[in-house]
Amino acid sequence: MRGIFQDKKLWMRRIFLMCDDVCAVFMAGLLALLSRFDFCLSDIPLHFLENAWDSLPMAAAAAIVIFWMFRLYTSLWGYAGAVEMMYLVSACIVETFVNMLLLLWTHPETHYPVPRSYYAYFGIFLLGLVFICRYSYRALRALRNWVRDAEYTRNVLIVGAGEAGNALIKEIKNSRYLKKRVVGVIDDNRDKAGGYIHGVKIIGNRKDIIQKCEELHVHEIIVAMPSASPKQMKQILDICKQAGCELKRLPGMYQLVNGDVSISSLKEVDVNDLLGRDPVEVDLDSIMGYVSGKVVMVTGGGGSIGSELCRQIAGHNPKLLLIVDIYENSTYDIQNELKVKFPDLNMAVLIASVRNTNRMHAIFETYHPDIIYHAAAHKHVPLMEDSPNEAIKNNVLGTWKMVEAADSYHVQRFVMISTDKAVNPTNIMGASKRICEMLIQTYNKRSKTEYVAVRFGNVLGSNGSVIPLFKKQIARGGPVTVTDPNIIRYFMTIPEAVSLVLQAGAYAKGGEIFVLDMGEPVKILDLARNLILLSGHKPEEDIPIVFTGLRPGEKLFEEMLMDEEGMQETANQRIHIGKPIRLNEERFLKQLEQLREHVLTEPADIREWVKRIVPTYHPEKGA
């Protein structure tokens, strides 16, 4: 019923326009003659009036056909722009020539059935009348929006006076649902200064942002610069965040190319945008042939790193993607996501613990994986400090079981995800990962399987990381907690880290510890301040920052290499190889057996046992 009603309403609107156009044709004819004779009706010769009147009914009928052909009855005039205006002008010109031909055809006895100037006047008046009819609705709409804007308090400043900015301003002005008012545009192009876009003035360049935000009481800044480089974006955002306004931006250039520039395509600005560096780009297509046609197993496949590994592997034609995780909720999420994105993907999703020997061997017996990415681990430093035995059971014993199973079932390649916290560890999580690295190096010499480890730092936005914590604290109104004003960390986005892990897997020959170049370190305090500013608040004034002190096992800074390790280059400047440290393998394996037996007794002194295996482990230096 609703569709029928809408169709009826649409046709009523079209019939109204047709009737209006018929009236416009007759009025244009009369006004054309009046204009020729100085608007004095008595001065118009009778035969001119009769000739014009005889042709106007046919001209009106022709107008309906011509206007339909030029889409004047199907265009949405409330949103009409330059294209609709071009059609309107063209239709009126054609109608004028048709009217002239009709006059000459119906009155062949004379070359001048009406004054020659009649045709020009007719075209001008017809264009004016049709224009007024079509665009009066838009004028009323603009008036209504102006009245509406006076009631709204959400002032918006657009940064960027290009095509994207133009499209966003137009949408904000035309939408009846957006309670926003664009109060100004910022652009660095001097030629655009003082100009207007849809009635909104370009009020200055980036240096004027803070001042204009104060003067115009801006609540929200939208950065419409889809083609800006990460460095340029950082420069703009560094200024915008000082204004204390909510920040949004257009994600990328493809939004503009696809015509998707709209309010719905905007995204919140986050700390990733303030890293100010180009994203790490890896040509995975050229190196991922090693997973094509293979059974690829990802442990911890529901976690931050594991799920991204699954996403990127899924796009490179594995024979089977085997996802294994103990946590069902996140695993269910990545399963559903991959089903939608890769409907042809051959995938198996299993809930299992890497600590369960029989379960792991059953999985290996059934699926016979060719490549394993081992991302399953306990990684939360403070929690593991309170439960050190669990860190050893899951990270060390779980990895050991996986390593042995890979050897027994002749897996081609085993890639373990490690951490920079394994270097001179001060916490049990880092120490457990260092033991895992030692396992990798030991078994690589004793097996046909190629065992490698990939070591990197923090990833932005991963589960349990600092960024989600800060966002939750800001949403609650603060305070934002930072352990120490001088604490620094290396950061990389999850997709960047995973793409480098996959490339390192391609480089693997066995026994390497790959070290990812994480770029320049970032102060956690700066991250906290930036997130507060990006949320439209002022640090200390609106959202307090509280220093809580270093947590157990936490360092002020992380290291990527131990003193004994040198650095070996690879084809990718972002990936390095740490030279293996000499290891008494027999002694190590014996100590590992003792550790396994001891940890199962739930001892209170597991750190002392770990220190015997990892000489660089110094828990007393943490807090």
C-alpha positions, 0 to 999 in steps of 0.5 A: 500500500505504501508503494502504491501511495508513493507512486500515486503521489509521484504521478500527481506531482508530474501531472501538476508540473505538466499543467504548469508547463502548459500554462507557462507556454501560453503565458510565454506566448502572451508575454512575448507579444506584450514585450514586443509592443511595450506591454500595451495590449491595444497596440498588438495587431489582431492577426499576431494574437490570432496566429500565436494563439492558434499555434500555442495548444500544439506548442504546449503539447509538444512541450510536454513531450520535449520536457519528458525527453529531457527528464524535467518530470523525473528529476528530483528538483529539491536536489537539482544541480548543474546537470538539471539546469542544463537539461532545462535550458536545452528543453526550452531552446528546443521548445522555442524552435518547435514553436517557431516551426509550428507557426510557420507551418500553420501559416504558410501564406506569410513569412512573419506570422508573428514579429521576429523578436517574438521567438526570442522573447518566447524562449526567454519567458518560457525559460524563466517561468519553467525555472521558477516553477522547478526551483521555487521548491528548492528555494523554499527548502533552503529557506526551511533549512535556514530556519532550521539551522537557526534552532540547531547548535551543532556547528561544523567546520570543514577542512578542505575545499575540494570535491570531497568538501563540496559534496559534504557541505551539499549533503549537510545542507540538503539533509533534513535529518542532519542537525548540523550547520556548516559555519566555515571552510578551511583551505590552504589554497590562497586562490580559494580564500574568501570564496563560497561553497554552497553559500559557506565562506572559505574563512582561512587556512590551517593557521586559522583553525583554532581561532575560527573554532573559538569565534564560530563556536565550532563543535565538530571538525570534519577533515575532507582531504581524502588524498592527503598523505599520512604526514599531511594528515598528521599536520592537520590533525595536530592543529585540529586536536588543539581546538577541543572539538570532535574530529571526524575525517573522510577515510580515503581517496577511494571514497571520492572516486566511488562517489561515496562521499557522505556523512555516513562514510566519515570515521572517527579520527583515532591515534593511528592517524597521528602516527604521521608515517606512511603505512607499512606496505607489503606486496603479499600477492608476490610472496604468498604463493607459499600458502596457496594450495596448502593446509594452513593452521592458525592457533589463537585464530580468534585473537587480535593477531590470529584473526588478522592472520586468518583474514590475510591468509584467506585471500591467498587460496589456501587448500584449507584454513584451519582456525584453532582457539580456546575462546569461542566468542571471538572465534565465532566472530572471525568464522562468520566474517570470513564466510561473508568475505570469502564465500568459497574459502575452505575453512575448518574452525575448532575449539581446542586448547594447545595444552591438550596433547591428545586433542592436538594430535587428533587435529594433526591426524585429521587435517595434516597441516602444512604450515602453522602460525602459532599465535595462541598465548597468554599475553597480558603482562600484569595478569600473568604476573599474578598467575605465573604458572598459567603463563608457563603452562600455556605459553611454554608447554602449549608451544612445546606440544605444538612444536613436537606435534609439528615435527611428528606430523612432518609440518613444512613450516612453523611460525611462532608469534613472539614479542619484544618483551622476550628481550631481557625480560622483566616479566613472566610473560616475556620470559615464557616467550623467550623460552618459546624462542629457544624451543624454536631454535632447538627443534629446528636443528632436530627436525625437517620442519622449518621453525621460525619466530617473529618478534614485534612490539605492541599493536594498536587496538589489539585486545587488552592493549592500552588504546581500548582502555583509554577510550573506555576511560574517556567515555566514562569521563576519566580519569585516564590512567598512565603508569609512568610519564616517561614510559614508551612503546613501539607501535604498529597497526595489526594489519601492518604487523601481520603482513610482515609476519606473513612475509617473514614466513616467506623468508624462513629457512629455519631457526631464524628469529625475525625482528620487525622494525616498529618505527619510532617509539611513542610515549604512552602519555602522548597517546593518552593526551591525543586520544583525549583531544580527539574526543573533543576534550582537554587533558587535565581540564576535562579529563584528568590523567593519573599516573599509577606507577609501573606495574609488576614486570613492566619496563619503561621501554622495550628492546627488540634485540638482546646484547648478544644478537646482531642484526641481519638484513632481509629484502624488506627493510622492515624485517631483520633477523636476530642472529641465534644465540648459542645454546646448550640444547641438551641442558635446555631440554633437560631443564624444560622437562624439570620445568614441566614437572615442577609447574604442574605442582602449582609452585609458588617459586616458578620464577626461580626455575624460569631464571635458570633457563633464561639467564637474561630474565630479571624480574626485580628490574621490572617495577 
